[in-house]
Amino acid sequence: MPASYQGTLFRSTGDPIVDLEAPENLTTDQQRARLEVLAKLNQMDMEKFPGNSELAARISSYELAYRMQGCAPEAIDIRSESAATKKLYGIDEGITDPFGKQCLMARRLVERGVRFVQLFMGGVGVQNTDTWDAHSNLVENHTLHAKESDKPIAGLIQDLKARGLLDDTLIVWHGEFGRMPISQRGIGRDHNPGTQTALMIGAGIQGGQEIGASDEWGYKAFEQPISAHDMHATILHLLGLDHEKLTYRYSGRDYRLSDISGKPIPQIIA
C-alpha cells in the first residue's frame, strides 16, 4: 500500500470522525492493524446509525482497494516469466516491447481471475504516426503499428490457448472507426463510421471466418452489415448473458445494452 493512503471514518452526515494517515515505511502488518482499528470504529458508527448504506459502500470500496493494492504488484510483475514466454510476446525486441508487456500482463490478470481487461495501444512516438488515427501516410502508419502489435497479439492468443484459457476468454480487437477511401483537402482520409474491421477470437468461436464485406470502395458495409449494437449483443451472448433480458423501460421506450436493434452475429454464436 502506498504511504499516501488514508483511511477515513465518516459519520452518517458525511463528516470525518477519525483520519488515519499511514506514515512512511509502514509494514503490511502495521497497515492491516490500523485498518482493523478503523473497521471496529466504523462498525460502532454503523450500529449507532443503522441503515447508513453510504458508509457501508465506502468501507467496502476501501477494503477492495486495499486488496487490489496488495495483489496488483505481483500480478503485473513479469520478471518471473521465462525467457521463452517473453520472446513469444516480443518483449525486449524493440518495437514490440511496449505492447508485448501489456499483452503479457493481460494474460497474467486473466489467469488470476480478472473478468475484464482492456488494452490501449498507439505508436512509438514517431511524428505523425504515434497513434492509429492517421489521416495521411497510411502505409507508413499502419505498417508501423502492425509491426508493433502483430507479434504480441499472436503471442497472447497462443499463450492463452496453451494454458487452457482461450476457450473461456473472449478477445475483441478493434478500433473506434474505419478510414475513408477518399482524401479530403485539409483533412486527409477522414474517420469512416460506415465500415471498419474487428477481430474476435476465443470463447468457443469457430476460427478462420471472414464475416461481412464493404462495397468496392471501402466506403460502407455492403455484405451483411453489422452494427455496434450487433457486436454488443454478440459479446454479451458469448459472456453467457441474454441481451434481450437486460431490458428496462424509461421515458416511454425500451433500453438495453445492445439497444433495441442489436442481434448476435449468427456465424459467431453458431
C-alpha positions in Angstrom: 0.0 0.0 0.0 1.4 3.4 -0.8 2.4 5.7 2.1 -0.1 8.3 0.9 -3.1 6.0 1.7 -5.6 7.5 4.1 -8.3 5.6 6.0 -11.1 7.9 7.0 -14.0 7.2 9.2 -17.2 9.1 8.2 -20.4 9.8 10.2 -23.7 9.3 8.5 -23.6 13.0 8.0 -20.5 12.6 5.8 -18.3 14.4 8.3 -15.0 12.7 9.1 -14.5 11.4 12.7 -11.1 9.8 12.5 -8.4 10.3 9.9 -5.6 7.7 10.0 -2.8 8.6 7.6 -0.2 5.9 7.0 3.4 7.2 7.6 6.4 6.3 5.6 7.8 2.7 5.9 4.7 1.2 7.5 4.8 -2.6 7.2 1.9 -4.6 5.8 1.1 -5.9 9.3 1.0 -2.4 10.7 -1.2 -1.2 7.9 -3.6 -4.1 8.5 -3.7 -3.4 12.2 -4.6 0.2 11.5 -7.4 -0.8 9.2 -8.7 -3.3 11.7 -9.0 -0.5 14.3 -10.7 1.6 11.6 -13.1 -1.2 10.8 -14.1 -1.5 14.5 -14.7 2.2 14.7 -16.8 2.1 11.5 -18.8 -0.9 12.9 -19.5 1.1 16.1 -20.8 4.0 14.0 -23.0 1.8 11.8 -24.5 0.3 14.9 -25.2 3.8 16.2 -26.6 5.0 12.9 -28.2 1.9 11.3 -29.1 1.9 7.6 -26.3 4.1 6.5 -25.7 2.5 3.1 -23.3 5.2 2.0 -20.9 4.5 4.8 -21.1 0.7 4.2 -20.4 1.2 0.5 -17.4 3.4 1.2 -16.0 0.9 3.6 -16.4 -1.8 1.0 -14.6 0.2 -1.6 -11.7 1.0 0.7 -11.3 -2.7 1.5 -11.5 -3.7 -2.1 -8.8 -1.0 -3.0 -6.6 -2.4 -0.2 -6.9 -5.9 -1.5 -6.2 -4.8 -5.1 -3.1 -2.8 -4.0 -1.9 -5.9 -2.2 -2.4 -8.2 -5.2 -1.6 -5.9 -8.2 2.2 -5.7 -7.8 2.6 -9.5 -8.1 0.0 -9.8 -10.9 1.7 -7.3 -13.2 5.3 -8.2 -12.4 6.5 -10.0 -15.5 10.1 -10.6 -14.2 9.3 -14.1 -13.2 8.2 -15.1 -16.7 10.5 -17.4 -18.6 12.7 -16.1 -21.5 10.7 -18.2 -23.9 7.4 -16.6 -22.8 8.9 -13.1 -23.1 10.2 -14.0 -26.6 6.7 -15.2 -27.5 5.3 -11.7 -26.9 8.2 -9.8 -28.4 9.4 -8.4 -25.1 12.9 -6.8 -25.2 12.7 -6.7 -29.0 12.4 -3.0 -29.6 9.2 -2.1 -31.4 7.1 -5.0 -30.0 8.3 -4.5 -26.4 5.7 -1.9 -25.1 2.6 -3.6 -26.3 4.1 -7.1 -25.7 4.4 -6.2 -22.0 0.8 -5.1 -22.0 -0.4 -8.3 -23.6 1.6 -10.4 -21.1 0.2 -8.5 -18.2 -3.3 -9.1 -19.6 -2.6 -12.9 -19.6 -1.4 -12.8 -16.0 -4.5 -10.9 -15.0 -6.8 -13.3 -16.8 -5.3 -16.4 -15.2 -5.8 -14.7 -11.8 -9.5 -14.4 -12.4 -9.8 -10.8 -13.6 -13.0 -10.7 -15.6 -12.3 -7.7 -17.9 -9.0 -6.4 -19.2 -8.7 -3.5 -21.6 -5.5 -2.6 -23.5 -4.8 0.5 -25.5 -2.0 1.0 -28.0 -0.7 3.8 -30.0 2.8 4.0 -31.6 6.4 4.5 -30.6 6.5 8.3 -30.8 7.3 8.7 -34.5 6.0 12.1 -35.8 2.5 11.8 -37.3 2.4 8.1 -36.6 2.1 8.0 -32.8 -1.5 6.6 -33.0 -3.6 4.6 -35.4 -5.5 7.8 -36.2 -3.6 8.6 -39.4 -5.2 11.0 -41.9 -2.2 10.8 -44.1 0.8 8.4 -44.7 -1.4 5.4 -44.0 1.0 2.9 -45.4 3.7 4.2 -43.1 1.4 4.4 -40.1 -0.3 1.0 -40.5 3.0 -0.8 -41.3 4.4 0.6 -38.1 1.5 -0.3 -35.9 1.1 -3.7 -37.5 4.7 -4.5 -36.7 4.2 -3.2 -33.2 1.2 -5.3 -32.4 1.1 -8.4 -34.6 3.6 -10.5 -32.6 2.2 -9.5 -29.1 -1.3 -10.3 -30.2 -0.3 -13.7 -31.7 1.7 -14.4 -28.5 -1.3 -13.7 -26.3 -3.6 -16.0 -28.3 -1.0 -18.8 -28.4 -0.3 -18.4 -24.7 -3.9 -18.4 -23.6 -4.5 -21.5 -25.7 -1.5 -23.3 -24.3 -2.7 -22.7 -20.8 -6.3 -23.8 -21.5 -7.7 -20.3 -21.0 -8.7 -19.4 -24.6 -12.0 -21.3 -24.7 -13.5 -19.2 -21.9 -11.7 -16.0 -22.7 -13.1 -13.7 -25.4 -10.6 -11.4 -27.3 -12.0 -8.4 -29.1 -9.5 -6.4 -31.1 -10.9 -3.3 -32.8 -10.7 0.5 -33.3 -13.5 3.0 -33.0 -13.9 3.7 -36.7 -12.6 2.9 -40.2 -10.9 5.2 -42.7 -12.5 7.0 -45.6 -11.4 5.7 -49.1 -11.0 9.3 -50.3 -8.7 12.2 -49.3 -10.4 15.5 -48.4 -8.5 18.7 -48.7 -7.0 19.8 -45.4 -8.3 16.7 -43.6 -6.8 13.8 -45.5 -8.6 10.4 -45.2 -11.1 11.2 -42.5 -12.9 8.9 -40.0 -15.3 6.5 -41.6 -18.2 5.1 -39.4 -19.6 3.2 -42.3 -17.1 0.4 -42.4 -14.3 -0.9 -40.2 -12.6 -4.2 -39.2 -12.7 -6.1 -35.9 -11.2 -9.4 -34.7 -12.9 -11.7 -32.3 -11.3 -14.9 -31.1 -11.7 -17.4 -28.2 -14.8 -18.2 -26.2 -15.6 -21.2 -28.5 -15.8 -19.1 -31.7 -15.1 -21.0 -34.9 -11.9 -19.5 -36.3 -11.0 -18.7 -39.9 -14.2 -16.8 -40.7 -14.4 -13.6 -42.7 -17.8 -12.1 -41.9 -19.3 -9.3 -44.0 -17.6 -7.0 -46.5 -17.6 -3.4 -47.6 -18.6 -2.1 -51.0 -15.9 -2.0 -53.7 -14.7 1.5 -52.5 -14.5 0.6 -48.8 -17.0 3.3 -48.0 -19.9 1.4 -46.4 -20.7 -2.1 -45.2 -22.3 -3.9 -48.1 -22.4 -7.6 -47.4 -24.1 -8.5 -44.0 -23.8 -5.1 -42.3 -23.0 -5.4 -38.6 -23.8 -2.6 -36.2 -22.1 -1.7 -33.0 -25.3 -3.0 -31.3 -24.9 -6.3 -33.0 -21.3 -6.5 -31.7 -22.5 -5.8 -28.2 -25.3 -8.4 -28.4 -22.7 -10.9 -29.6 -20.2 -10.2 -26.8 -23.0 -10.4 -24.2 -24.1 -13.8 -25.7 -20.5 -15.1 -25.5 -20.3 -14.0 -21.9 -23.4 -16.1 -21.1 -25.9 -13.1 -21.0 -29.1 -12.9 -22.9 -29.0 -9.3 -24.1 -32.8 -9.1 -24.5 -33.4 -9.9 -20.9 -31.3 -6.9 -19.9 -34.2 -4.6 -20.9 -35.8 -1.8 -19.0 -38.4 0.9 -19.9 -37.5 4.6 -19.4 -39.3 7.7 -20.6 -41.7 5.7 -22.8 -39.2 3.4 -24.6 -37.2 0.2 -24.0 -33.5 0.4 -23.4 -30.8 -2.3 -23.2 -27.1 -2.7 -23.6 -27.4 -3.7 -27.2 -30.2 -1.1 -27.8 -33.4 -2.5 -29.2 -32.0 -3.3 -32.6 -28.9 -5.4 -31.8 -28.8 -9.1 -32.7 -26.0 -11.6 -32.1 -23.9 -12.4 -35.2 -25.1 -15.8 -36.3 -21.8 -17.2 -37.6 -20.1 -16.2 -34.3 -22.7 -17.8 -31.9 -23.3 -20.9 -34.0 
